[in-house]
Amino acid sequence: MSLDEIREEITGRRDDQSKNGQVMQLAKERLREELRKPNGRVVWEATSLRSDFRSMVLGLGYDYHAATRLVCFPCDPDELLSRNRSRKHAIPTSVLQKQLDSLEWPEACEAHLVETCFVLE
């Protein structure tokens, strides 16, 4: 489940933030549909840097008695900025910096499992 893909589906552009409420409503409904399926599995792919953003998704998982897992990929900010410049769908540096400033690293109690994966280069 990708919020960027749903945003593109609704607005025609991944970076169009004008209909985020509609994007989130559709994403939550699709998440509920997946969670209703027997043995349903879903990956919520989004930049959920703040605990309030994560709690909505994780809360739905708990409501449907799903096992929840956060997979976190820490990255040096300079490396992150460098990688962003080479992405197909790069975001403005000012937006990325604002996201970094709002980061709330997940706590172990937020999900059934919280994993931190380090990418070695």
Secondary structure as a PSIPRED ss2 file (coil, helix, strand):
# PSIPRED VFORMAT (PSIPRED V4.0)

   1 M C   1.000  0.000  0.000
   2 S E   0.000  0.000  1.000
   3 L H   0.000  1.000  0.000
   4 D H   0.000  1.000  0.000
   5 E H   0.000  1.000  0.000
   6 I H   0.000  1.000  0.000
   7 R H   0.000  1.000  0.000
   8 E H   0.000  1.000  0.000
   9 E H   0.000  1.000  0.000
  10 I H   0.000  1.000  0.000
  11 T H   0.000  1.000  0.000
  12 G C   1.000  0.000  0.000
  13 R C   1.000  0.000  0.000
  14 R C   1.000  0.000  0.000
  15 D C   1.000  0.000  0.000
  16 D C   1.000  0.000  0.000
  17 Q C   1.000  0.000  0.000
  18 S C   1.000  0.000  0.000
  19 K C   1.000  0.000  0.000
  20 N H   0.000  1.000  0.000
  21 G H   0.000  1.000  0.000
  22 Q H   0.000  1.000  0.000
  23 V H   0.000  1.000  0.000
  24 M H   0.000  1.000  0.000
  25 Q H   0.000  1.000  0.000
  26 L H   0.000  1.000  0.000
  27 A H   0.000  1.000  0.000
  28 K H   0.000  1.000  0.000
  29 E H   0.000  1.000  0.000
  30 R H   0.000  1.000  0.000
  31 L H   0.000  1.000  0.000
  32 R H   0.000  1.000  0.000
  33 E H   0.000  1.000  0.000
  34 E H   0.000  1.000  0.000
  35 L H   0.000  1.000  0.000
  36 R H   0.000  1.000  0.000
  37 K C   1.000  0.000  0.000
  38 P C   1.000  0.000  0.000
  39 N C   1.000  0.000  0.000
  40 G C   1.000  0.000  0.000
  41 R C   1.000  0.000  0.000
  42 V C   1.000  0.000  0.000
  43 V C   1.000  0.000  0.000
  44 W C   1.000  0.000  0.000
  45 E E   0.000  0.000  1.000
  46 A C   1.000  0.000  0.000
  47 T C   1.000  0.000  0.000
  48 S C   1.000  0.000  0.000
  49 L C   1.000  0.000  0.000
  50 R C   1.000  0.000  0.000
  51 S H   0.000  1.000  0.000
  52 D H   0.000  1.000  0.000
  53 F H   0.000  1.000  0.000
  54 R H   0.000  1.000  0.000
  55 S H   0.000  1.000  0.000
  56 M H   0.000  1.000  0.000
  57 V H   0.000  1.000  0.000
  58 L H   0.000  1.000  0.000
  59 G H   0.000  1.000  0.000
  60 L H   0.000  1.000  0.000
  61 G H   0.000  1.000  0.000
  62 Y H   0.000  1.000  0.000
  63 D H   0.000  1.000  0.000
  64 Y C   1.000  0.000  0.000
  65 H C   1.000  0.000  0.000
  66 A C   1.000  0.000  0.000
  67 A C   1.000  0.000  0.000
  68 T C   1.000  0.000  0.000
  69 R E   0.000  0.000  1.000
  70 L E   0.000  0.000  1.000
  71 V E   0.000  0.000  1.000
  72 C E   0.000  0.000  1.000
  73 F C   1.000  0.000  0.000
  74 P C   1.000  0.000  0.000
  75 C C   1.000  0.000  0.000
  76 D C   1.000  0.000  0.000
  77 P H   0.000  1.000  0.000
  78 D H   0.000  1.000  0.000
  79 E H   0.000  1.000  0.000
  80 L H   0.000  1.000  0.000
  81 L H   0.000  1.000  0.000
  82 S H   0.000  1.000  0.000
  83 R H   0.000  1.000  0.000
  84 N H   0.000  1.000  0.000
  85 R H   0.000  1.000  0.000
  86 S C   1.000  0.000  0.000
  87 R C   1.000  0.000  0.000
  88 K C   1.000  0.000  0.000
  89 H C   1.000  0.000  0.000
  90 A C   1.000  0.000  0.000
  91 I C   1.000  0.000  0.000
  92 P C   1.000  0.000  0.000
  93 T H   0.000  1.000  0.000
  94 S H   0.000  1.000  0.000
  95 V H   0.000  1.000  0.000
  96 L H   0.000  1.000  0.000
  97 Q H   0.000  1.000  0.000
  98 K H   0.000  1.000  0.000
  99 Q H   0.000  1.000  0.000
 100 L H   0.000  1.000  0.000
 101 D H   0.000  1.000  0.000
 102 S C   1.000  0.000  0.000
 103 L C   1.000  0.000  0.000
 104 E C   1.000  0.000  0.000
 105 W C   1.000  0.000  0.000
 106 P C   1.000  0.000  0.000
 107 E C   1.000  0.000  0.000
 108 A H   0.000  1.000  0.000
 109 C H   0.000  1.000  0.000
 110 E H   0.000  1.000  0.000
 111 A C   1.000  0.000  0.000
 112 H C   1.000  0.000  0.000
 113 L E   0.000  0.000  1.000
 114 V E   0.000  0.000  1.000
 115 E E   0.000  0.000  1.000
 116 T E   0.000  0.000  1.000
 117 C C   1.000  0.000  0.000
 118 F C   1.000  0.000  0.000
 119 V C   1.000  0.000  0.000
 120 L C   1.000  0.000  0.000
 121 E C   1.000  0.000  0.000
